[in-house]
Amino acid sequence: MPEKDPSVFSGKPFLKRSEFRDWLRSDNAWKASELPREKRVLLERKLFDTSRFGQLIDRKDAEKVYRDFMKSSQGAQKKYKVSEEERAKIIRLLGNFLGK
């Protein structure tokens, strides 16, 4: 029996932006990041810019953004314009999103 996908993707190859936004509004996202709801919802555009990622968010794109944040604090702070404290919360949020 195949192992269940613990991520928000639940075995799907991609998510619609509206599904990601709904997840960002959820209690699970708050528990993972402790960021206020307004800041979490704004992350959708900050992390997955529509001009770069389009209307769908696939697992590879989400993994790439997660790796960007894990790699270097200065790189993530410049590229995504976040503080060190926000960076740590976003790492937890994306880890939860990806089922890590």
Contacts in CASP RR format, 6 or more apart in sequence:
PFRMAT RR
TARGET T0000
AUTHOR 0000-0000-0000
METHOD contacts of the structure
MODEL  1
MPEKDPSVFSGKPFLKRSEFRDWLRSDNAWKASELPREKRVLLERKLFDT
SRFGQLIDRKDAEKVYRDFMKSSQGAQKKYKVSEEERAKIIRLLGNFLGK
5 11 0 8 1.000
6 99 0 8 1.000
7 59 0 8 1.000
7 97 0 8 1.000
7 98 0 8 1.000
7 99 0 8 1.000
8 15 0 8 1.000
8 19 0 8 1.000
8 20 0 8 1.000
8 23 0 8 1.000
8 97 0 8 1.000
8 98 0 8 1.000
8 99 0 8 1.000
9 15 0 8 1.000
9 59 0 8 1.000
9 62 0 8 1.000
13 58 0 8 1.000
13 59 0 8 1.000
14 56 0 8 1.000
14 57 0 8 1.000
14 58 0 8 1.000
14 59 0 8 1.000
15 23 0 8 1.000
15 56 0 8 1.000
15 57 0 8 1.000
15 58 0 8 1.000
16 55 0 8 1.000
16 56 0 8 1.000
16 57 0 8 1.000
17 44 0 8 1.000
17 48 0 8 1.000
17 50 0 8 1.000
17 55 0 8 1.000
17 56 0 8 1.000
17 57 0 8 1.000
20 44 0 8 1.000
20 48 0 8 1.000
20 57 0 8 1.000
21 41 0 8 1.000
21 44 0 8 1.000
23 29 0 8 1.000
23 97 0 8 1.000
24 37 0 8 1.000
24 40 0 8 1.000
24 41 0 8 1.000
24 43 0 8 1.000
24 44 0 8 1.000
25 37 0 8 1.000
25 40 0 8 1.000
25 41 0 8 1.000
28 96 0 8 1.000
29 35 0 8 1.000
29 40 0 8 1.000
29 93 0 8 1.000
29 96 0 8 1.000
29 97 0 8 1.000
30 37 0 8 1.000
30 40 0 8 1.000
31 96 0 8 1.000
32 92 0 8 1.000
32 93 0 8 1.000
32 95 0 8 1.000
32 96 0 8 1.000
32 97 0 8 1.000
33 40 0 8 1.000
33 89 0 8 1.000
33 90 0 8 1.000
33 92 0 8 1.000
33 93 0 8 1.000
33 96 0 8 1.000
34 89 0 8 1.000
35 43 0 8 1.000
35 86 0 8 1.000
35 89 0 8 1.000
35 90 0 8 1.000
35 93 0 8 1.000
39 86 0 8 1.000
40 93 0 8 1.000
43 90 0 8 1.000
43 93 0 8 1.000
46 80 0 8 1.000
46 81 0 8 1.000
46 82 0 8 1.000
47 65 0 8 1.000
47 80 0 8 1.000
47 90 0 8 1.000
47 94 0 8 1.000
48 57 0 8 1.000
48 61 0 8 1.000
48 62 0 8 1.000
48 65 0 8 1.000
53 61 0 8 1.000
59 98 0 8 1.000
62 94 0 8 1.000
62 97 0 8 1.000
62 98 0 8 1.000
63 98 0 8 1.000
65 94 0 8 1.000
66 91 0 8 1.000
66 94 0 8 1.000
66 95 0 8 1.000
66 98 0 8 1.000
66 100 0 8 1.000
68 75 0 8 1.000
68 76 0 8 1.000
68 79 0 8 1.000
68 80 0 8 1.000
69 76 0 8 1.000
69 80 0 8 1.000
69 87 0 8 1.000
69 90 0 8 1.000
69 91 0 8 1.000
69 94 0 8 1.000
70 91 0 8 1.000
73 84 0 8 1.000
73 87 0 8 1.000
76 82 0 8 1.000
76 87 0 8 1.000
76 90 0 8 1.000
77 83 0 8 1.000
77 84 0 8 1.000
77 87 0 8 1.000
80 90 0 8 1.000
82 90 0 8 1.000
END
